[in-house]
Amino acid sequence: MSLVVKPSARERFTPRELIAAYEDFIKSEPQYLDAETGIKATAYLFGAGVLLVYEEPETHVVILIHPSAWKVNSAKSICRILDKAT
């Protein structure tokens, strides 16, 4: 499994927070699962805001990102997941 930390996450969260979120994501069941795309995601709340961790189903790459970096089309599935949870 590979890991990608997007610049938006590196700029807002400490290395310790990023590692903690990644380790928890790997060990735990995801909070959200999009049945259509297979994307698994978990949102973590730290002092700097929300960190979203998700796994791409085809490549099994885990991505850590701050929501401010989302492009409308690329985050469509993740937004759908989070909308279902609220």
JOHU-V171428 format. One record per residue. N is the residue number from 0. SS is DSSP state (@ for helix, = for strand, . for the rest). PHI is phi in whole degrees, 0 to 359 (999 if undefined). D_CENTER is the distance of its C-alpha to the mean C-alpha in Angstrom with 2 decimals. Layout:
n:N ss:SS phi:PHI d_center:D_CENTER
n:N ss:SS phi:PHI d_center:D_CENTER
//
This chain:
n:0 ss:. phi:999 d_center:14.59
n:1 ss:= phi:260 d_center:13.52
n:2 ss:= phi:231 d_center:10.97
n:3 ss:= phi:234 d_center:10.22
n:4 ss:= phi:253 d_center:9.67
n:5 ss:. phi:292 d_center:10.12
n:6 ss:@ phi:306 d_center:13.17
n:7 ss:@ phi:300 d_center:11.77
n:8 ss:@ phi:283 d_center:9.86
n:9 ss:@ phi:298 d_center:13.07
n:10 ss:@ phi:286 d_center:15.25
n:11 ss:@ phi:254 d_center:14.05
n:12 ss:. phi:239 d_center:13.19
n:13 ss:. phi:285 d_center:15.64
n:14 ss:@ phi:304 d_center:15.45
n:15 ss:@ phi:298 d_center:16.04
n:16 ss:@ phi:295 d_center:13.03
n:17 ss:@ phi:297 d_center:10.74
n:18 ss:@ phi:295 d_center:12.76
n:19 ss:@ phi:299 d_center:12.81
n:20 ss:@ phi:295 d_center:9.12
n:21 ss:@ phi:299 d_center:9.12
n:22 ss:@ phi:298 d_center:12.43
n:23 ss:@ phi:295 d_center:11.69
n:24 ss:@ phi:299 d_center:8.91
n:25 ss:@ phi:293 d_center:11.64
n:26 ss:@ phi:277 d_center:14.41
n:27 ss:. phi:252 d_center:13.38
n:28 ss:. phi:286 d_center:13.02
n:29 ss:. phi:292 d_center:9.81
n:30 ss:. phi:288 d_center:10.40
n:31 ss:= phi:229 d_center:10.10
n:32 ss:= phi:220 d_center:11.54
n:33 ss:. phi:270 d_center:12.84
n:34 ss:. phi:296 d_center:16.29
n:35 ss:. phi:288 d_center:17.18
n:36 ss:. phi:258 d_center:14.61
n:37 ss:. phi:83 d_center:13.46
n:38 ss:. phi:290 d_center:9.71
n:39 ss:= phi:255 d_center:8.23
n:40 ss:= phi:213 d_center:5.30
n:41 ss:= phi:219 d_center:5.73
n:42 ss:= phi:256 d_center:6.28
n:43 ss:= phi:241 d_center:8.39
n:44 ss:= phi:253 d_center:11.48
n:45 ss:= phi:237 d_center:13.37
n:46 ss:. phi:303 d_center:16.50
n:47 ss:. phi:273 d_center:14.99
n:48 ss:= phi:123 d_center:12.85
n:49 ss:= phi:266 d_center:9.42
n:50 ss:= phi:248 d_center:6.46
n:51 ss:= phi:258 d_center:3.03
n:52 ss:= phi:242 d_center:1.88
n:53 ss:= phi:217 d_center:3.55
n:54 ss:= phi:244 d_center:7.20
n:55 ss:. phi:286 d_center:9.79
n:56 ss:. phi:293 d_center:12.70
n:57 ss:. phi:280 d_center:15.52
n:58 ss:. phi:260 d_center:14.73
n:59 ss:. phi:61 d_center:12.64
n:60 ss:= phi:275 d_center:10.76
n:61 ss:= phi:266 d_center:7.58
n:62 ss:= phi:240 d_center:5.70
n:63 ss:= phi:252 d_center:4.90
n:64 ss:= phi:211 d_center:5.74
n:65 ss:= phi:267 d_center:7.95
n:66 ss:@ phi:305 d_center:8.82
n:67 ss:@ phi:296 d_center:12.25
n:68 ss:@ phi:270 d_center:11.60
n:69 ss:. phi:294 d_center:10.98
n:70 ss:. phi:265 d_center:14.08
n:71 ss:. phi:307 d_center:15.46
n:72 ss:. phi:287 d_center:15.91
n:73 ss:. phi:288 d_center:12.88
n:74 ss:. phi:255 d_center:10.52
n:75 ss:@ phi:304 d_center:13.18
n:76 ss:@ phi:294 d_center:11.76
n:77 ss:@ phi:293 d_center:8.51
n:78 ss:@ phi:299 d_center:11.05
n:79 ss:@ phi:297 d_center:13.30
n:80 ss:@ phi:299 d_center:11.13
n:81 ss:@ phi:293 d_center:10.80
n:82 ss:@ phi:297 d_center:14.48
n:83 ss:@ phi:292 d_center:15.58
n:84 ss:@ phi:277 d_center:14.44
n:85 ss:. phi:263 d_center:16.45
//
